[in-house]
Amino acid sequence: MNIETVTISDLKVSEVTVRKHPEIQIKELSRAVKMFGQTRPLVIDEDNVVLAGNGLLDACKRLNYDTIKAYRISNLSQENKYKLMIADNKIFSLGYDDYTTINALLKDFTDFDVPGFDEGFLRDITKSLEELTIPDLSETNNSMRKNNIKFRTARKQKTEIVCPKCGEIIER
């Protein structure tokens, strides 16, 4: 597969998209593209239909880009195009942020302007536990109680969540 540059106005958004992109995500994607450039390509089919990267496309449109980088995949059945769309989004969501590593990296930063994160939050996680401001979660806790989600906080800031359906205890 080769990356090619395509004209944004030639691209088509699929009639079916499996990921919703809220305003905050498009705003943060736009910040990232503005700060670093386009760091990953879209995935398009032989008819210029976007299979992966709709949020990135929206961000680049917002920045008034005329062109965008894309991988072109040809000869997939419609079913496999849909499978690619589903897999691309689901596999991405299986990952999680490693805040221990993020915290270690942040210690040498001169500023905390990182797209996708609130600067105050990043500043806070670099503080020691004694300095850390713990937010008031009473409204969240009340909401969880109303929805029959039981939780209890254990020592060392571990939270146990009890599933209301099966009773399984999940530690976070």
N, C-alpha and C positions, 0 to 999 in steps of 0.2 A: 504494500500500500504506500502510495506517495501522498504527501501533503500538497494540496494545491490551493492557490488563492482564488476565491470566487467572489463575484459581485453580490453584495447582500440583497440587492433588489431582485436578483435572479433566484433566490432561495424561496422555498415554500415550506410553511409550517405544516406538519402532518395534521390530518383531521382528528387524529387521536394522539393525545399526549398523556403520559402516565405520571408526570411530576408537575405539581403546581408550584409556581414561582411567586411568592408574595413580594410585595413592594420592597421590603427590607432586603431581601436576597438580591433583587436586581440592583438596588442601590449599592450594596456591598460588592457585587460582581463588577459594577461600573467602577467603583473605587479601585478595585484590584487591577482591572485592565488599564485604568489610567496610570496607576502606580508602576505596574510591572510589564505592561503590554499583554498581548494574548499569549498565554502560556500553554494552552492546550487547544487542539483543533476541534471543530464540530465533526460529526459523522453525518454524511449525506449519502443518498442513494443516487442511482443513475439519472433520476429525474429532478435532482436538486432538492428533494424532500429531506428536511432535517430529521434524522433518526435519534441523535443525541446532541445535546448542547443548546436546547431552546433558551434556557436562562442566559447563557453566554451570548447568544444571538441578540436577545432583548437588550442586554447591557451594551453591546457594541452599537446597536441601533440608537440607543439613548445617547451614546457618545458621538453620534453622527459619522460613524465609520462607513466608508463606501465598500470596502472589501473585508474578507475574513478568511482565515486559514481553515481548511477542511480536509478530512479523509473522505475519499469517495469509495463506497462499497457497491459493487454491482452484482447482479445475478442472484440476489437473495429472493426467496419467495416472500409473499406478503406476511405469511405466518412467521418466518424467520426475522423479518424486519421488526415485527411486533415483539418477538422474543428478545431481540437485541435491545429494543427500547426499554423493556421491562428489566432485563438483566443489568443494563448499564446503570439504571437508577437504583435498583435494589442492592447491587454489589457495593456501590458507593456508600450507601447508608449502613452497611454492615461494619464499617470502620468507626472508630471513636477517637476523641482527642486525648492524648497522653499529657495530662497537665503537669506531671512531674518533669517531663522533658521540656514542655513549653516553659515552665517556671525556670528551669536551668538556663534555657536560651535567653529569656527575658532579662536575667540579671545583668547582662552586659549591654542592653539596649540603651540608647540615649533618649528615645521617645517610645511611646506605646501606640503609635498610629499604625495599626495592623487591620486591613480590611477583614470584616467578618467578626471582629471583636470590639467591645466597648473599651475605650482607653482606661477608664476608671477600674473596670474589672481586671484588666491585665496588670495595672499598677497594684491592685489589692492582692493578687495572687503571688506577687513577689515579696509581700510582707511576711514576717514570721507569724505564727498562729496567735501569739499574744497581741500583735498589732492589728490583726485582721478584724474588720467590721463584719459581724454576722448579720445578714439581713433579717428583718422581721417576717417570718413565714406564717404568721397566724392566719392570714386569709387563705393561703394555700392549704394549710392544715385543715381549716374549716371546710374548704371545698372538698378535700379528700375524704373527710368524715361524712359529708353529705352524700358522696358517691360510694359510701361503704368501703373505702380503701383504708385499711388500718396500717399504721406505721408506728414505729418507736425508734428513738435515737439511742444507739448504744455508745459506749465510750469511744474515744478517738474519732468522733464525728462520723461513725458508720451509721447508716440508716437502714433499717429493715422494713421492707414493704411486704404486707401480707395480701396475697391475691384473694379478692372477695369470692371468686368462683371455686378455686381448688384449694385454697388455704396454704399454698406454697409460700415460703418465706424467701424473699429476694433481698440480698444485701447489696447496698450501694455505698 
